[in-house]
Amino acid sequence: MKPVTILLIILYIIIFSVTGVWFYLKYFHPITDSNNQTQVISLNKDKTIFYTVDNNLYQLNADNLNRDSRDVATFRLQSTGQVQTIEVDQKNEFFVYDCLTPDSTSEIWQVSFKDNHSEKLFSAITPGFEMYNDFRSPKMSKVGNNMTFIASNQGVDDIFVWNIDQNTTENLTSKSVKEKITAFDWSQTESKIYFSTMDNDKVSLKSINLKKASTDLFEGINKIAQMEVLKDKIIVMFLDSNEIANLGYLKLEDPKVMTPFTDLKTPSTIISFDPSSDGKQIVYQTQDSLLKKNDLYIINVDGTNLLQLTTDGKSFSPIFSPDGKKIAFHLKDSGIYTMNTIKDNKEKILNEEGEIDNLILWR
């Protein structure tokens, strides 16, 4: 064998080994602290922020100020894929999340707070779900110990309910839905689910209970991309024909009329929103596609008292604290910050110059 060939083989082995080690450390290595001990998740009530970077899910203690991401103030929980939704169960024993894996499959996972044990709950390899894909949007009920999620079968979505205590799963919409489900949420005071569907240009808002009794509530032409059910209102983010998103609400006592309370026009649109725990305020992110600016606003749910919180053009994914007194967000190329709802007491709680994708939940 020629010396050049031997050198090329050695070089190939080195490159392959280094790449393998990098991939393992980035996505699959155990989470350890400075003493090389595996960390156990601790849910600090009202202080825990979940955020994502690439395929990694992190936890951050909101009490830590200006800490570097390499410190134990934050640590990686999971590395299974891009996370969009996180929900904590009513007993604070575990959390669930959906993820898009590196090989583009959608799954729902459960992680125990006691020992960080993770378990894949629902995917295409789960018995009974072999014909389904696009597992997404797990949501915990406010009444009863149930979780709902969406899965798709040949382009048609279904809402499933998982009874946590009995560990049983049932398809709620197998006979009532033949379209794509664009958003849904549990009611606050009863075991009822509100959801929106879209079929061509027809948008419908419906409700269904655990006995599979469904009701048509509203029809329109604007796609509903996100919804949050409050005590007396349904807050929706809806898109017009130009894909510009605004916020509106429907009264639960008469959900046939949607009342907009923002009026953005191209090139500006709303990217995400989060309601306060008391249901009185909404914080949201806007994006100006022409100026490439992202800023945050807060508004009452009736459309009054609009306040612009940031003017830097680099603020993303705002979420309320559990008591509704603070807002967390991430500033591009800087880190994670908090401020109160009157644009005061801005504090940096995590120093991170790398790219943060989303802040998902403050619990």
N, C-alpha and C positions, 0 to 999 in steps of 0.2 A: 504494500500500500504506500502510495506517495506521501511524503511529508506534508504537502499542501492539503491533501485529503484528510490526513489525521488532524491537522490544525482546524480545518473546517468543521470536522465532527466535534472536536473539543469545544469550539466556539458555539456550535449549535446547542450542545449540552448545557453550557453556561447560560446562554440566553434563555433556554427553556426552563432551567432551574430558577433563575432570577424572576422570570415572569410568573412562574407558578407560586413562588413565595410571596410576591407582591399581591397576586390575586387572592391568595389565602388570607393574608393579613388584612386586606381591604374588605373582604366580604364574609369570611368564615371563621376567623380565629376567635377563641373564647374572650369574654370581656374580663379584664383584670385590672386591679388597682395598682398603686405604686409598690405594694408589697407582693405583687404577683399572685394575689388571691382572687379567685373568681368572685365577682360582685353579685349581690342579691338585690333585686329591685326593692326599693322602698317607696311606697306611695305616700308622700308627705301631703296630707290633706290640705287643699287650697294652695299648694305651693309647687305642684309638679306640672311642668310644661313638656309636651311631646313635640318634637320637630324632626324633620327629615333632611338628609343629604344623600343624593344619589339613591342607592338601594339600601341605605342604612336608616334605621329608626333610633332616635336618641331621646334620652330623658334629661331634663335640666331642673335643678332646684331654683325656683324664682327668687329665693332669698340671697343667692350668691351674686355679688356685685363685681362686674368687670373681671370675671375670671376667664382665663384662657381655656379653650376647648380641650386642651390636653390634661387639664386638672380633673379631679374627681367630682367637680361641681356638675359635670355632664359625663354621661357614659352611654355607649352604644347598647341598645337592647336587642335588636334583631337586624339581620342583613338578608332578608328573604326577597326583597324587591321594593319597588316604589310604592309607598303607602299613601292612601288618600283619606281614609276614614279610620278613626279610633273611637272605641266606646268602652267605658268601664262599667262593670256590672254593679248592680245596686248594693251588693254587700262588700264592694271593694276588694274582692278576692282575685280578680283577673281582669285583663282587658282583651278585647278582640280587635282585629284590624284586617283590612283587605290590602292586597298587594299585587302588583304586576311584576312577575318574576323576570329575571334576565332573559329567559327563553320565551317571554311574551305570553305566559299563561297567567290567568287570574285565580287567586286563591284567598281563602279567609282563614286566619290563624287565631289561636287562643294562647295567651301567655299568663302564667301564674305569677302573682306578686310574691308568693311565699318562697319559691325557689327558682324563679325564672324558667321553669319548664315550659317549653313551647310545643304546641300540637296543631297540626293542620286539621281544621274542622271540616271545611267544605272545598272540594275541587273536583276536577273531572275524574279522579280516581276514587272518590268517595262512593261506596256502594249505593246504588240507586240514582246517582248523578252522572253516570257515564255519558249521557246524551247532552249534558249541559256544559256551558262555558261562561266566561265573563262573570265570575262570582264577585259581587261588589256590595258596597254600602251597608255593612252590618250596623244595626241600630237596636239599642236596648229599649224595652218598653218602660214607661213611667209607672204603669200599674201592672202587677204580676211579674213573674220572673221569666220573661221571654225575650228572644232576639229575632229580628227579621233581617233578611238579606234578599238580594236580587240575583237571579241566575238566568241565563239565556239559552233557549233551545231552538235552533234553526231560525234565529232572528226575532223570536218572540220571547218577551221577558215574563218571568213569574216572580211573585213575592212568596218567600218561604218563611215560616215561623218555626224557630227552634225553642222548644220548651226545655229550659235549662235544668229544672228539677227532675223531670222525667226522662231527659235526654232523647226526646222524640222530635221529628221534623215533619212538617205538613205543608203542602202546597196550597196557599190560600186562593190563588187566582187562576188555577188551571182552566176553569170554565168561563171566567168573566173577562179575561184580558187576552187580546190577540195582537197587541201593538208593543211598541217600545215604551218602557217606563223611564221617565226622565228625572223624576224626583219623588221622594216620599218621606213621611215622618209619622211617628206615633202621636196620638192625642195626649194631652196632659192629664186628663182626669178619668179616662176609661180605656179599655183595650180595643181601640179603634185605630185604623191606619188610614191616613190621607195620602193619595198618590196621584200623579199626573201621567198621562199617556200621550203619545203623539203618533198619528197615522197620516202620512202625507202632510197636508196642511191643517189637519184637524187636531186640536189640543183639547183634552178633557181632564177635568179634575174629579176624582171619585173618592169614596170612602168605603172601607170594608172592615168588618169585625172578625173576631176569631171563629165565629160560627159561619163565616163565608157569606154573610148577608151584605151586599154591596149597594151603594147609592150613587147615582150620577149627580154631581153638584154644579158643574160649571163647564162651559165650552167656549173656546176662543181660538185665536190664530197665532198667538205668541207662545213660543216654546217656554216651558217652565224648567229652568236648569237647576234650581235649588229651592228647597222649601223648609221652613221651620214653623211648627205648629205651637202657638202660644195658648194662653188660657182662653182668649176670646177672638184671636185672629190667626190667620195663616199668612206668614210673611213669605213672599215669593220673589225670586230673581227671574225675570222674564226677558226673552230676546225678541227683538223685532225682525223684520225681513232682512235687515242689514247686519244682523248678528250683534246689534248694540244692546247691552243688558242694562235694565233698570230695576228698581225695587217697587213693589206694590203690596197691598194686603187685601184679604177677603175676610169679612166678618163671619165667624162660625155660625152665628144665628141666621145669616142670610148670605151664603157664599156664592150667589149667582152674579155678583158684580165685583170686579177687581178695581181697586183704587190705586193708581200709581202715586208714589210720593217722592220719586226722583225723576229728573227729566234730562238725562244726558243725551247728547247727540254726537254723531261721528265727528272727529276721530276718538272721542272719549267713550269709555264703557266701564261697567262695574265688573270686576274679576271675582270677588268673593265677599261674603258678609258674615257677621256673627251677631246674634242677639244677646243682650244682657240677660242674666239669670232671672231678673224680675220682669222681663218682657217689655221694658219701657223704652229701651234704646237699641239702635243698630249701629255697629261700626262696620265700615266697608272700605275696600280698596278700589280705586279707579285707575285706569290706564289710558294714557293719551298715546295712540299709536303713531301720531305724526311727530310729536316732540319726544317720544320715548321716555315718558315720565310716569311714575307710579306714586300716588299719594293716598293718604287715609283721611276719612271723614267720619263724623258721628252725627246721628240724627235721631229724633224721637220717632217712635213707630207710627205716629200720625202725620209725620212729615214736617214737624216744627223744629225749631232750634238747631238748624244745620250748622256744624262747626267743622272747619278744616283743621285737622290735627297736625299734618306734616306738609311742608312745602319743598322738601329736598329732592323730590322726584325719584327717590330710590327706596321707598318704604313699601313693604309687602306683608301680606297674610296676617291681618290684625285679628286677635282673639281677645275676648273678655276674660278677666279673672273671675273665679267662682262667685265672689261677692259683688261683681259688677262695678267695682270702684277703680279698677285699673285696666289697661290694655297692653298686651304684649305684641310686638311686631319685630320683623327683622329688617335691618338696614343693609342694603347691598354692600358687600366688601367691608363691612364693619362689625356686625354682630347682632345680638338680640337685645332689645330695649323694652322698658316698660314706661308708661306715663299714666297720669290719671285722666279722667274723662273731661277735664276742663283745660287740657293741653298744658299741664304743669307737671313739675317733678319728674322730668325725663331722666331715667337712669339706665346705664348700660349694665346688663347682668351677664352677658357673655361676650367676650372678645373673640371674634372669628372673622378673619379676612377672607376665608374660603367661601365657596358658594353654598348657601342654605336654600333649600327648595321651599319648604312650607313649615309654618307653625300650625299644628293641627288642633291641639287641645290643651287647655289649662284646667287642671283638675286638682 
